[in-house]
Amino acid sequence: KWEEAPEFYVLYTIILLIGMAIILIPNAPLIAITLWTQIINGILLPVVLVCMILLVNNKKIMGEHVNKPLANLIGWTAVIVLVSLSVILLLMPILGIG
């Protein structure tokens, strides 16, 4: 509901409007825009995941619902895999691969 989280909905609306404005630009290279947004998404995903794991391991914030060791193992494994893939993605053009 808008009343419960007005800041979230304002930010969400602004982001949607920016996206709509970009799509409506005449002769915009939509395929390239889509590709680059997905690349940026993939690079930022590990950063967001690390922040999330740190938050769910904070007993002050989560109380009794703090992460269990298995969830931490899965989460940190995902971070390692995603960081590795991001590094490979960034090195591919430098090494002339792909």
C-alpha positions as CSV (number, residue, x, y, z in Angstrom):
1,K,0.0,0.0,0.0
2,W,1.2,3.5,-0.9
3,E,0.6,4.7,2.7
4,E,2.8,2.1,4.2
5,A,5.9,2.8,2.1
6,P,5.6,6.1,0.2
7,E,9.4,6.5,-0.3
8,F,9.5,3.0,-1.9
9,Y,6.6,3.7,-4.3
10,V,7.9,7.2,-5.2
11,L,11.3,5.7,-6.1
12,Y,9.7,2.8,-7.9
13,T,7.5,5.2,-10.0
14,I,10.5,7.4,-10.8
15,I,12.5,4.4,-12.0
16,L,9.6,3.2,-14.1
17,L,9.2,6.6,-15.7
18,I,12.9,6.8,-16.5
19,G,12.7,3.4,-18.1
20,M,9.7,4.4,-20.2
21,A,11.4,7.6,-21.3
22,I,14.4,5.7,-22.4
23,I,12.3,3.3,-24.4
24,L,10.5,6.1,-26.2
25,I,13.7,7.8,-27.4
26,P,13.5,7.7,-31.3
27,N,16.0,5.3,-32.9
28,A,17.3,4.2,-29.5
29,P,19.4,1.0,-29.7
30,L,17.0,-1.1,-27.6
31,I,19.0,-4.3,-28.0
32,A,22.2,-2.7,-26.8
33,I,20.4,-1.0,-24.0
34,T,18.9,-4.3,-22.9
35,L,22.2,-6.1,-23.1
36,W,24.0,-3.4,-21.1
37,T,21.3,-3.3,-18.4
38,Q,21.6,-7.1,-18.0
39,I,25.4,-6.9,-17.8
40,I,25.2,-4.2,-15.1
41,N,22.6,-6.2,-13.3
42,G,24.9,-9.3,-13.3
43,I,27.8,-7.2,-12.0
44,L,25.8,-5.6,-9.2
45,L,24.1,-8.8,-8.1
46,P,27.0,-10.1,-6.0
47,V,27.2,-6.7,-4.2
48,V,23.5,-6.8,-3.4
49,L,23.8,-10.4,-2.3
50,V,26.7,-9.7,0.1
51,C,24.8,-6.9,1.7
52,M,21.8,-9.1,2.0
53,I,23.8,-11.9,3.6
54,L,25.4,-9.5,6.1
55,L,21.9,-8.2,7.0
56,V,20.4,-11.6,7.6
57,N,23.4,-12.6,9.8
58,N,23.0,-9.5,12.0
59,K,21.4,-10.8,15.2
60,K,20.5,-7.2,16.2
61,I,18.3,-6.8,13.1
62,M,17.1,-10.4,12.6
63,G,16.9,-11.6,16.2
64,E,16.1,-15.3,16.4
65,H,15.6,-15.5,12.6
66,V,19.3,-15.0,11.9
67,N,20.7,-17.2,9.1
68,K,21.7,-20.8,9.8
69,P,25.1,-22.2,8.8
70,L,23.7,-24.1,5.8
71,A,22.0,-20.9,4.4
72,N,25.3,-19.1,4.9
73,L,27.2,-21.8,3.0
74,I,24.7,-21.6,0.1
75,G,24.7,-17.8,0.1
76,W,28.5,-17.4,0.2
77,T,28.9,-20.1,-2.5
78,A,26.5,-18.1,-4.7
79,V,28.5,-14.9,-4.0
80,I,31.7,-16.7,-5.0
81,V,30.2,-18.1,-8.2
82,L,28.6,-14.8,-9.2
83,V,31.8,-12.8,-8.5
84,S,33.8,-15.4,-10.6
85,L,31.3,-15.0,-13.4
86,S,31.4,-11.2,-13.2
87,V,35.2,-11.2,-13.4
88,I,35.1,-13.6,-16.4
89,L,32.6,-11.3,-18.1
90,L,34.8,-8.3,-17.5
91,L,37.9,-10.1,-18.7
92,M,36.4,-11.5,-21.9
93,P,36.8,-8.3,-24.0
94,I,40.3,-7.7,-22.6
95,L,41.4,-11.2,-23.6
96,G,39.6,-11.1,-26.9
97,I,37.3,-13.9,-26.0
98,G,33.6,-13.9,-27.2
